[in-house]
Amino acid sequence: MKKFLIAVLLIITVLVSGFFIYQKRGINEEIKIDDNKLTQQKEELIVAGSFETKVLNIVDSYVKFDVKYPYFNGADNDFNLNIENFVKLQMEDHRIISKDNWTARFDTRVEGDTITKLPINEDDKFSFFSDFTIVQSNSNYISFILKYGGFNGGAHGYENLTSFNYDIKNKKNIQLKELFANNPEYLDKLSIESREYLKKEFATISEEDKKDSSPEALKEYVDNIISMIKIGTEPIDENFGIFTFTDNKIKIYFSQYQVGPYVIGMPEFEINRK
C-alpha cells in the first residue's frame, strides 16, 4: 500500500512540476514574441521629443519680431546651426530694409505728416515672423518647412518659404533628385503633373466669375496665369527646390508670384514617390 501511495505521489509531483515548467516556458515564449513585434513596429514620422521650439526675443527700434524655429535633438550641431543662422540672416535683412524705409519716410515727410523719427509704440513698428511645420522628425530623417516674412513698408506684407531635408544617420542634406533615384527624368515628371494640377486649380473660370467679369477680362486673366504657371513649372531645379517628403509622398511648395499673382498665395503640389 505504501509503495502504491509513494508511486501516486511521485506521479502527481512530476505532473505538477511539468505544468509549471510548461507554463513558465509559455510565458517566456509569449514575451519573446511580443518583443519581436515591438522591434518590428514602424517608427512614427514625427517622434515625440525629437525636436523643440526655439524662440528669439529681440528688441529693435524699427521691427517687432515674432520668431520661432526648430531645434532637432537627434541631429548634429552643424545642421541645427544652419537653421538658426538662416533665420537670423532673414531677420537682419528685414531689419536693415525696415530701418532704411522708415528713415526715408521720415526724411521725405511733408507738412502735416505725423511720422516720428522712431516708432513710438510697438504697434507702429514694422513686423517680422518665422514659424515652421514638421513633416518628419525621427531617428532617420528630418523634413520640414520654414515660413518667414512680415511687413517692412511695401504695398503689402510678404511671406517666403524654405525647406530643410536631412539624413540623420549619414549626416547629410537630402537633395530632391535623391528621392527619384530610379527616374532621371523626374523634373519633367514634376513639371507636367504640377502644371496640370495648377491649371485645374487656378486657371479655371467658374460660373460666378463669368457673371462678374467680361469675357475679355477673363480671357486675359487666364492667359496671364497660364503663362505664369508655365514659367514657374519649367523643368529646372530652382522651380522645385522647396519640398518635404515621407516614405510615400513628396510635396512641392511654390513661392509667392512663382506660378500666379499674389492673390493665389503659395500653392502646394503633392506627388507619389512610387
Number of C-alpha atoms within 10 A of each C-alpha: 6 7 8 9 10 11 12 12 12 12 12 12 12 11 12 12 12 12 12 11 12 12 12 12 12 12 12 12 12 12 12 12 11 12 11 11 10 10 9 9 8 7 11 11 18 17 12 10 11 16 18 12 11 12 13 14 11 11 9 12 15 25 25 21 20 16 18 20 20 19 18 17 15 18 23 13 11 10 17 16 12 12 16 17 11 11 21 14 11 15 21 11 10 20 22 13 14 23 20 15 17 20 17 11 16 16 12 8 13 10 5 6 10 9 16 13 11 14 15 12 9 13 10 13 22 23 21 23 18 22 18 17 13 16 17 22 25 21 18 16 23 27 23 21 19 20 18 22 18 21 19 24 17 9 7 8 13 15 16 14 19 18 18 19 22 20 15 19 12 9 14 13 15 16 13 20 14 10 17 15 10 10 12 11 12 16 19 15 14 21 19 15 14 22 21 13 14 21 16 11 12 16 19 12 14 8 8 8 12 12 9 9 11 11 12 9 11 17 14 12 15 17 13 15 19 19 13 16 24 21 15 22 24 18 18 13 12 10 20 20 15 22 23 23 22 16 11 9 14 18 17 22 22 23 21 18 16 19 26 25 15 12 8 12 16 18 17 15 16 17 15 11 13 9
